Amino acid sequence: MDLKGTNEPEFPIFVRFENGEFESYDDVEDLIHNLEDFDSDVNTDCEARDARGRKVRLKLKLLELKELSLQ
């Protein structure tokens, strides 16, 4: 997955969870191994943003990245 274009999310990816805590993820492998199952469309109390602060649509299911795109 090429994430270097300006229309693609840039790492690190930051996720704010419902309890207010933030986690950062440096690459796709980091997302897969540490976030495991996540859907930014379903987890509406959480928010994902890229290195530039842009909102990100992030979906992981069973240790597989399904979607990583700008909203």
BELPE-V330886 format. One line per field, one symbol per residue. burial: b if it has 9 or more other ideal C-beta (glycine too) atoms within 8 Angstrom, else e. A space follows every 10 residues. Layout:
burial->???
This chain:
burial->eebeeeebbe bebbbbbeee eebebeeeeb bbeebbebbb eebeebebbb eeebebbbbb eeeebeebeb e
